[in-house]
């Protein structure tokens, strides 16, 4: 069990994460009913308020707080308890992040920031919304510096040794996060805040969008890498085996530092103002990110097969039966991995020049987002929740909670299959994203979005309703695990932090030479961004617009 002060810090992060999860899923439920014209909102609330709240609270707030709760727990366990300075800085980071979160959320709920999750200019929110965003990011940096400081202290005390795999992966993710946030901090502090408060009259739209997507795509990997950490470190322990290859795991994470950042233009393939050459270059770099994902897929299924055969699995696929399917922590993470297969395939489509033209402004993108972030990442976080909170609170995770966990995972799977599949197909039929319900003057194409079993806005709403039910079951499990489940007294009732051993004997030391990888990452960023961003500095500005 880690130190009580570290447990308290981690639990506060996880608690805020699930408060955001509760509000964000409620906003999502309202959305799907509005889109099929089954619900009319009161005059003081509009679709774009709840769409912004849904995106920001789930995709940014829930994920970030949960990830830092996970990191704090794992870093304290793998490297030893935090020192008083590290703990103090981490609490300051949590406080600043939370002030920013509350400020931005108030602006969204009060209708002063209905600019959606991407807050594209020239849509103009209250200046305090952008201040909240800036504080949020700065707070996460402060917490990140605390964790990096803890890591540096460990390295000094263990010279010549490779750090534990969990710590290495956490630092890799933090390095990527800090570098990628440079873009969004630059645009928020130097463009949006002066513009929103009226200190300047116009904003350079293309530059602001490009700086956002410099951050926006690695943000996806900031969500995904902690899920990968669970796959690499937690799953083998649940299977009773070691990490398949320590060096392969570290290589995969290093490649994410290199190739996850200089790829933002593939989100801007339909925008003018960026030459085809720079778009093409970043599309190529985007496809390079597939390599560490394939390495991860190979490593995980090798781990599954080794564990299954160690337990007596025979024949080509006999090992599958030997996996611990009755353990909800394993099953939830395995299902999350399975969802990432179609999710990754959809990502390849989105990053392709010609195919992106077809799907870019349609519900296909929303379906892709939910089948990648809403399933592989979210379901992995759910699986982590089932042992992370009982571990931190010292409470039992009883058999009844285990059964409830299975119901929650099954309902989430069914709901996401219905909703994301219908979104993908509706997107191919031309149904737009980012819009509330519209019948387009009863145009036959729009009416067709309400026909068929899967190609139907109603199916999307049914899936969303099942997802909301699943979310409420999860909130119940979280509350029970935090406050109400009985305390573990017997040794067998204690829930441990499952962290698999890894063999570092043959792992090359250069994989943990941060100067090499950060240097190469910045070189790739300069190659991909310096010239096109420099050209954008002369683009004309735009006044702000409030369209809601």
Secondary structure, DSSP 8 states (H G I E B T S, - for coil): ---HHHHHHHHHHHHHHHHHHHHHHHHHHHHHHHHTT-----TT--HHHHHHHHIIIIIIIIHHHHHHHHHHHHHHHHH----HHHHHHHHHHHHHHHHHHHHHHHHHHTTS--STTTT-TTB---HHHHHHHHHHHHHHHHHHHHHHHHHHHHHHHTTT----HHHHHHHHHHHHHHHHHHHHHHHIIIIIHHHHTTSSS-B-HHHHHHHHHHHHHHHHHHHHHHHHHIIIIIHHHHHTS--S-HHHHHHHHHHHHHHSSTTGGGG-TT-TTS-HHHHHHHHHHHHHHHHHHHHHHHHHHHHHHHHHHHTT--TTTGGGGGS-TT-HHHHHHHHHHHHHHHHHHHHHHHTSHHHHHHHTTBHHHHHHHHHHIIIIIHHHHHHHHHHHHHHHHTB---HHHHHHHHHHHHHHHHHHHHHHHHHHHHHHTT-BSS-----TTT-HHHHTTB-SSSSBHHHHHHHHHHHHHHHHHHHHHHHIIIIIS-B--SGGG-----------TT--GGGG-HHHHHHHHHHHHHHHHHHHHHHHTTS--B--B---
